Amino acid sequence: MPTALSGGGRIRTNTPAENAFNALTASNANIASRQLRLSTGKRINSAADDVAGYITSRALISRVGSLKSALNAVGDAQNVSAIAQDSFDNINQLVTRIKDGASTAASGALGTDEKVSIAQASARLVDQIQSVIDSSVFGGRNLIDGSFSADFIIGFTAENSLLSLSLDLTTNGNPLFYYNMNAADNTDFAGIEGLDLSALNSVSTSDLGVFSTTQISTTLTSLADALNNVNKTAAYVGGIVNRLDSQEQALRSQITNFNSAVSRIEDADVALEQLELIKAQFLQQTSITSLAQANQNPNTYLQLLG
């Protein structure tokens, strides 16, 4: 703390000048600090500015980074779920049309040629189902052929926020949807034992096959069960989508709150810093004036030697 001692008539030691110089140095340092804060917009530019605040803000910034990574993972999981759900919706419509065709073929009023035509039209819908399955790909992996399984870290820690999205659509080891619908051993479409959609290609005027009087009832029941399985699987994915939407909102809210906390700790109050800068500049000017005056004081004593 500076003192107002003048040193009497001593000229070897100019205490007032030293006090003025020290005040000038402090003002210069204060001005530099305020200008840095106004330039960067940050109150804490190094750990020396606020040790406790520096530690806290850096921890919060690190957490925000993790939350942003989790938000990206949520986005990836949403993409996968959206693609799968859209595929299930398409398959639902196609299977429904096949079932409607089979119901029409069950009518005794239709002749053999009409039933064959319905079977052929349904077989083209089966081809479209295969096309939907083949195009349901994300990251080079098919999503609904029974082989997809992935883990998404959608929270801050993997221990309590790991979402395992596994579309393991199998029944007794048989995939719900086959990658190759026309393979000879594909006899369990949609997890329904014995439901072979490729058999629609075999319907002919000489052999109605799955549309015959003896088999049409089983065909309708199997198609209804298959449609129900498709709907249940779509509902499962829909539940995942709902969770992902909720998690996305939670993460965005957390990121906003953490950023706000970092701002309160680390960011500079521009109005306050400008006020302090003006005050420091004023003190700088008065210190320079005082230093000039103090440096002239010893000259007065030289008159005693005249």
TADAQUI-V47614 format. One record per residue. N is the residue number from 0. RES is the residue in one small letter. SS is DSSP state (2 for helix, 1 for strand, 0 for the rest). Layout:
BEGIN
((N,RES,SS) (N,RES,SS))
END
This chain:
BEGIN
((0,m,0) (1,p,0) (2,t,0) (3,a,0) (4,l,0) (5,s,0) (6,g,0) (7,g,0) (8,g,0) (9,r,0) (10,i,0) (11,r,0) (12,t,0) (13,n,0) (14,t,2) (15,p,2) (16,a,2) (17,e,2) (18,n,2) (19,a,2) (20,f,2) (21,n,2) (22,a,2) (23,l,2) (24,t,2) (25,a,2) (26,s,2) (27,n,2) (28,a,2) (29,n,2) (30,i,2) (31,a,2) (32,s,2) (33,r,2) (34,q,2) (35,l,2) (36,r,2) (37,l,2) (38,s,2) (39,t,2) (40,g,0) (41,k,1) (42,r,0) (43,i,0) (44,n,0) (45,s,0) (46,a,0) (47,a,0) (48,d,0) (49,d,0) (50,v,2) (51,a,2) (52,g,2) (53,y,2) (54,i,2) (55,t,2) (56,s,2) (57,r,2) (58,a,2) (59,l,2) (60,i,2) (61,s,2) (62,r,2) (63,v,2) (64,g,2) (65,s,2) (66,l,2) (67,k,2) (68,s,2) (69,a,2) (70,l,2) (71,n,2) (72,a,2) (73,v,2) (74,g,2) (75,d,2) (76,a,2) (77,q,2) (78,n,2) (79,v,2) (80,s,2) (81,a,2) (82,i,2) (83,a,2) (84,q,2) (85,d,2) (86,s,2) (87,f,2) (88,d,2) (89,n,2) (90,i,2) (91,n,2) (92,q,2) (93,l,2) (94,v,2) (95,t,2) (96,r,2) (97,i,2) (98,k,2) (99,d,2) (100,g,2) (101,a,2) (102,s,2) (103,t,2) (104,a,2) (105,a,0) (106,s,0) (107,g,0) (108,a,0) (109,l,0) (110,g,0) (111,t,2) (112,d,2) (113,e,2) (114,k,2) (115,v,2) (116,s,2) (117,i,2) (118,a,2) (119,q,2) (120,a,2) (121,s,2) (122,a,2) (123,r,2) (124,l,2) (125,v,2) (126,d,2) (127,q,2) (128,i,2) (129,q,2) (130,s,2) (131,v,2) (132,i,2) (133,d,2) (134,s,2) (135,s,0) (136,v,1) (137,f,1) (138,g,0) (139,g,0) (140,r,1) (141,n,1) (142,l,0) (143,i,0) (144,d,0) (145,g,0) (146,s,0) (147,f,0) (148,s,1) (149,a,1) (150,d,1) (151,f,1) (152,i,1) (153,i,0) (154,g,0) (155,f,0) (156,t,0) (157,a,0) (158,e,0) (159,n,0) (160,s,0) (161,l,1) (162,l,1) (163,s,1) (164,l,1) (165,s,1) (166,l,0) (167,d,0) (168,l,0) (169,t,1) (170,t,1) (171,n,0) (172,g,0) (173,n,1) (174,p,1) (175,l,0) (176,f,0) (177,y,0) (178,y,0) (179,n,0) (180,m,0) (181,n,0) (182,a,0) (183,a,0) (184,d,0) (185,n,0) (186,t,0) (187,d,0) (188,f,2) (189,a,2) (190,g,2) (191,i,0) (192,e,0) (193,g,0) (194,l,0) (195,d,0) (196,l,2) (197,s,2) (198,a,2) (199,l,2) (200,n,2) (201,s,2) (202,v,0) (203,s,0) (204,t,0) (205,s,0) (206,d,0) (207,l,0) (208,g,2) (209,v,2) (210,f,2) (211,s,0) (212,t,0) (213,t,0) (214,q,0) (215,i,2) (216,s,2) (217,t,2) (218,t,2) (219,l,2) (220,t,2) (221,s,2) (222,l,2) (223,a,2) (224,d,2) (225,a,2) (226,l,2) (227,n,2) (228,n,2) (229,v,2) (230,n,2) (231,k,2) (232,t,2) (233,a,2) (234,a,2) (235,y,2) (236,v,2) (237,g,2) (238,g,2) (239,i,2) (240,v,2) (241,n,2) (242,r,2) (243,l,2) (244,d,2) (245,s,2) (246,q,2) (247,e,2) (248,q,2) (249,a,2) (250,l,2) (251,r,2) (252,s,2) (253,q,2) (254,i,2) (255,t,2) (256,n,2) (257,f,2) (258,n,2) (259,s,2) (260,a,2) (261,v,2) (262,s,2) (263,r,2) (264,i,2) (265,e,2) (266,d,1) (267,a,0) (268,d,0) (269,v,2) (270,a,2) (271,l,2) (272,e,2) (273,q,2) (274,l,2) (275,e,2) (276,l,2) (277,i,2) (278,k,2) (279,a,2) (280,q,2) (281,f,2) (282,l,2) (283,q,2) (284,q,2) (285,t,2) (286,s,2) (287,i,2) (288,t,2) (289,s,2) (290,l,2) (291,a,2) (292,q,2) (293,a,2) (294,n,2) (295,q,2) (296,n,2) (297,p,2) (298,n,2) (299,t,2) (300,y,2) (301,l,2) (302,q,2) (303,l,2) (304,l,2) (305,g,0))
END
